[in-house]
Amino acid sequence: MLTNRRWVLARWPQGIPTQEDFRLESAPLPSPAAGQVVVRTLYLSVDPYVRGRMRNVRSYVPPYQIGDTIDGDVVAEVVSSQAPELAPGSFVAGRLGWQEYAVADASAVRRVTEQPAGLSAHLGVLGMTGLTAYFGLFDVGALKSGETVLVSGAAGAVGSAVGQLARIRGARAVGIAGSDEKVRFLREIGFDEAVNYKTAGNLRKALREACPAGVDVYFDNVGGEISDAAMTLINRRARAVICGQIAGLNRERPELGPRSTPLYLLINRARMEGFLVFDYVDRYPAALEELSGWVREGRLRHRETVVEGIENVPRAFIGLFSGTNTGKQVVKVAEPAR
């Protein structure tokens, strides 16, 4: 019988999570029933949204309880199978959590293939990250050719994809990031302009210079003061897409305001809308086919920050809140057996 190591919530975090908020447990893995597979994690995703489940408040998913396995997407290899459609050696992706092994229903995972982008791309640009950028920009943001898209958290996994998708659809892309290295990265992958908010001084002025025609779609991954500045630039009928609010995830209580946002929405007859990628699950296959085509053509590039070892998953997760990652943050857990 296999022994599985998994990360569970040890206590409710106060502010930015620490290593002590998590506990690595070992336990025997049960045998698969009919229609199930046993998989071994190869790559594991850590994502900011997980922090929102680490407090006992109402949200779009239930909060974790102490002792729960932490959530997360993985790319894994099937090691034994009671499902005829998934033979041992197959690669799959699914939300199986921060653990080395899992028993899963075959219907709960999707089969994936190796390709030039690498298996881990199925956690990023060809996974939830790419899908979030795709539906957020094209459906919620209703992007049109020739418009200006401003992206906060632009050097992260979703933000870097949003800017490239905007360019693919004939729009102008401007990114906000937190270091000169990240600004260079954004320009390398095709952003028209990028602003380092930490060194810009007057951020509103810097964004105004980067977006001389104003902003038609603001893709918000951050919230806070960065979004306060961005909203002053929105054009008439602009769309503000609320994807993430990492600036406030570690606050025990939400900040008051921003009080000015409704005024800018009112004056410009603009729209602000939040969304969840899970609302589009029936359209995943078609979107992934289009995203895969752009990756193969070299029009949609991705970068990963990789941490190795199951024991280092919390460290990789905590680093998200200080911006240690460029592009998608993944943890490499194991090599494929074949």
C-alpha positions in Angstrom: 0.0 0.0 0.0 1.3 3.5 -0.9 2.0 6.1 1.8 0.8 9.5 0.8 2.1 12.8 2.1 -0.3 15.7 2.1 -0.4 19.3 3.4 -3.3 20.2 5.7 -4.4 23.4 7.4 -2.9 23.3 10.9 -4.4 26.6 12.1 -6.2 29.7 10.8 -3.6 32.2 9.5 -3.4 35.7 10.9 -2.3 38.0 8.2 0.2 36.6 5.7 0.3 32.8 6.2 3.4 31.3 7.8 4.9 27.8 7.6 3.3 27.0 11.0 -0.2 27.4 9.6 0.4 24.1 7.6 1.2 20.5 8.6 2.7 17.7 6.5 0.9 14.5 7.2 1.6 10.9 6.1 -1.2 8.2 5.7 -1.8 5.0 3.8 -3.6 5.6 0.4 -6.8 3.6 -0.1 -7.2 1.3 -3.1 -9.2 2.6 -6.1 -12.8 1.4 -6.6 -14.4 0.7 -9.9 -14.1 3.8 -12.1 -11.2 5.3 -10.1 -7.5 5.8 -10.6 -4.5 6.2 -8.3 -2.3 9.1 -9.5 1.1 10.4 -8.5 1.5 14.1 -8.6 4.2 15.5 -10.9 3.5 19.2 -10.7 1.3 21.1 -8.3 -0.2 24.6 -8.5 -0.3 27.1 -5.7 -2.7 30.0 -6.2 -3.7 33.1 -4.2 -7.4 32.2 -4.1 -6.6 29.5 -1.6 -5.9 32.1 1.0 -9.6 33.2 0.9 -10.6 29.7 2.1 -8.4 30.0 5.2 -10.8 32.1 7.1 -14.2 31.2 8.4 -16.3 33.6 6.4 -18.8 33.3 3.6 -17.4 33.0 0.1 -18.0 31.3 -3.2 -16.6 28.0 -1.8 -16.7 26.8 1.8 -13.8 27.6 4.1 -11.3 24.9 5.0 -11.6 23.3 8.4 -8.5 22.5 10.5 -7.0 19.2 9.2 -8.4 19.6 5.6 -6.1 18.9 2.7 -5.2 22.2 1.0 -6.8 22.6 -2.5 -4.9 22.9 -5.7 -4.6 21.7 -9.3 -2.1 19.1 -10.2 -0.7 17.3 -13.2 -0.2 13.7 -12.3 0.6 10.3 -13.8 -1.8 7.3 -13.4 0.0 4.6 -11.5 -3.0 2.1 -11.2 -6.4 2.1 -12.7 -9.9 0.7 -12.3 -11.1 2.9 -15.2 -10.6 1.5 -18.7 -10.3 4.9 -20.3 -7.2 5.8 -18.2 -4.3 3.3 -18.4 -1.3 3.4 -16.1 1.2 5.8 -17.5 -1.5 8.3 -18.7 -1.1 11.9 -17.7 -4.1 13.7 -16.2 -4.9 17.1 -14.7 -7.4 17.8 -11.9 -8.0 19.6 -8.6 -6.5 16.9 -6.4 -4.8 19.1 -3.7 -1.4 19.5 -2.1 -0.4 15.9 -1.9 1.9 13.3 -3.5 -0.8 10.8 -4.4 -4.5 10.8 -4.8 -7.4 8.4 -5.5 -9.8 10.1 -8.0 -12.8 9.3 -10.1 -11.8 9.1 -13.7 -14.6 11.7 -14.4 -12.9 14.2 -12.0 -9.7 14.5 -14.1 -8.9 15.3 -17.7 -6.4 13.6 -19.8 -3.5 15.7 -21.0 -0.5 15.1 -23.2 3.2 16.0 -23.3 4.0 18.8 -25.7 6.7 21.4 -26.3 5.1 23.7 -23.6 5.7 20.9 -21.0 3.3 19.0 -18.8 3.3 21.8 -16.2 1.7 24.2 -18.8 -1.5 22.4 -18.1 -1.5 24.1 -14.7 -0.9 27.5 -16.3 -1.4 28.8 -19.7 -3.2 25.6 -20.8 -5.0 25.2 -17.5 -7.0 27.4 -15.1 -4.6 30.3 -15.5 -5.1 30.5 -19.3 -8.9 29.9 -19.0 -9.2 32.6 -16.4 -7.4 35.1 -18.7 -9.4 34.0 -21.7 -12.9 34.2 -20.2 -12.2 37.2 -18.1 -10.8 39.3 -21.0 -13.0 38.1 -23.9 -16.4 37.4 -22.1 -16.5 39.7 -19.1 -14.2 42.3 -20.6 -15.8 42.1 -24.0 -12.6 43.2 -25.6 -12.6 44.9 -29.0 -9.7 45.4 -31.4 -8.0 48.8 -31.0 -8.9 49.2 -27.3 -6.4 49.7 -24.4 -6.2 47.0 -21.8 -4.6 47.8 -18.4 -3.6 44.8 -16.3 -2.6 44.8 -12.6 -0.4 42.0 -11.3 0.6 41.7 -15.0 3.8 39.6 -14.4 1.8 36.9 -12.7 0.3 33.8 -14.2 -3.1 35.3 -15.3 -1.9 38.8 -15.9 0.9 37.9 -18.3 -1.6 35.8 -20.3 -4.2 38.6 -20.4 -1.7 41.0 -22.0 -0.7 38.6 -24.7 -4.4 37.7 -25.5 -5.1 41.4 -25.8 -2.4 41.7 -28.4 -3.6 38.6 -30.2 -7.0 40.3 -30.5 -5.5 43.6 -31.8 -5.7 45.6 -28.6 -3.0 47.6 -26.8 -1.7 46.0 -23.6 -0.2 47.9 -20.6 0.9 46.1 -17.5 1.6 47.1 -13.9 4.3 45.1 -12.1 6.5 45.3 -9.0 10.1 45.2 -10.3 12.2 46.4 -13.2 12.9 42.7 -14.0 9.2 42.0 -14.3 8.7 45.1 -16.4 11.3 43.8 -18.8 9.6 40.4 -18.9 6.3 42.0 -19.9 7.9 43.9 -22.7 9.6 40.7 -23.9 6.3 38.9 -24.2 4.7 41.7 -26.1 3.2 44.3 -23.8 3.2 47.7 -25.3 4.0 49.4 -22.0 4.7 48.4 -18.5 5.0 50.4 -15.2 6.8 49.5 -12.0 4.4 50.7 -9.4 7.1 50.5 -6.7 9.4 53.1 -8.4 6.8 55.1 -10.4 6.4 57.8 -7.7 3.1 59.3 -8.8 1.4 56.2 -10.1 -1.6 58.0 -11.6 0.7 60.2 -13.6 2.8 57.2 -14.8 -0.3 55.2 -15.8 -1.7 58.3 -17.6 1.5 58.5 -19.6 1.4 54.8 -20.4 -2.3 55.0 -21.4 -2.6 58.3 -23.3 -5.9 57.3 -24.8 -7.3 56.1 -21.5 -8.3 52.6 -20.5 -11.1 50.6 -22.1 -10.6 47.3 -20.1 -9.0 47.2 -16.7 -8.2 43.7 -15.7 -7.8 43.7 -11.9 -5.7 41.0 -10.2 -4.7 43.2 -7.2 -7.2 45.7 -5.8 -6.0 48.3 -3.3 -4.2 51.5 -4.1 -3.1 50.2 -7.6 -6.8 49.8 -8.6 -7.7 53.2 -7.1 -5.2 54.8 -9.5 -6.2 52.7 -12.5 -9.9 53.5 -12.2 -9.1 57.3 -12.7 -8.2 56.4 -16.3 -11.3 54.5 -17.5 -13.0 55.6 -20.6 -16.7 55.9 -21.4 -18.3 52.4 -21.4 -15.1 50.9 -20.0 -15.2 47.5 -18.3 -13.4 46.7 -15.1 -12.9 42.9 -14.7 -12.4 41.8 -11.1 -10.3 38.7 -11.2 -8.3 38.8 -7.9 -7.7 41.0 -4.9 -4.4 39.8 -3.6 -3.7 43.2 -1.9 -6.5 42.4 0.6 -6.4 38.7 1.0 -4.4 38.8 4.2 -6.4 41.5 5.9 -8.6 40.4 8.8 -11.1 43.1 7.8 -11.7 44.6 4.4 -10.5 48.2 3.9 -13.1 50.9 3.8 -13.6 52.2 0.2 -12.4 53.0 -2.3 -15.1 55.6 -2.2 -14.1 57.2 -5.6 -14.7 54.1 -7.7 -18.6 54.5 -8.0 -18.1 58.0 -9.2 -15.8 57.0 -12.0 -18.2 54.3 -13.0 -21.1 56.7 -13.0 -19.4 59.5 -14.9 -18.1 57.1 -17.6 -21.2 54.8 -17.7 -18.7 52.1 -17.1 -19.1 48.6 -15.7 -17.3 46.6 -13.0 -17.9 42.9 -12.8 -16.4 40.0 -10.9 -16.3 36.5 -12.3 -15.2 32.9 -11.5 -13.7 30.8 -14.2 -15.7 27.8 -13.0 -18.8 29.4 -14.4 -17.5 28.6 -17.9 -16.7 24.9 -17.4 -18.9 23.8 -20.3 -16.7 25.9 -22.7 -13.3 24.8 -21.4 -12.6 22.3 -24.3 -13.1 24.9 -27.0 -11.1 27.6 -25.1 -8.2 25.2 -24.5 -8.1 24.2 -28.1 -7.8 27.9 -29.1 -5.2 28.6 -26.4 -3.2 25.5 -27.4 -3.1 26.8 -31.0 -1.7 30.1 -29.9 1.0 28.4 -27.8 2.0 26.2 -30.7 2.3 29.2 -33.0 4.5 31.0 -30.4 1.9 33.8 -30.0 1.2 33.0 -26.4 4.3 32.5 -24.3 4.5 31.5 -20.6 7.1 31.6 -17.9 7.1 29.5 -14.7 8.7 29.9 -11.3 9.5 26.4 -10.1 10.1 25.2 -6.6 11.0 21.6 -6.1 9.8 19.1 -3.5 6.5 18.4 -1.7 8.1 19.7 1.5 8.4 23.2 0.0 4.8 23.8 -1.1 3.9 26.2 1.7 7.0 28.2 1.0 6.0 28.6 -2.7 2.5 29.6 -1.7 3.6 32.2 0.9 6.0 33.7 -1.7 3.0 34.7 -3.8 2.1 37.5 -1.4 5.5 39.1 -1.7 5.8 38.7 -5.5 8.6 36.2 -5.6 7.2 34.6 -8.7 7.2 35.7 -12.3 4.6 34.0 -14.3 3.0 30.8 -13.0 4.2 29.5 -9.6 4.4 25.7 -9.6 5.9 23.0 -7.4 7.7 20.1 -9.1 6.9 17.0 -7.0 8.2 14.1 -9.1 9.5 13.0 -12.5 7.3 10.8 -14.7 8.1 7.1 -14.3 8.5 6.6 -18.0 
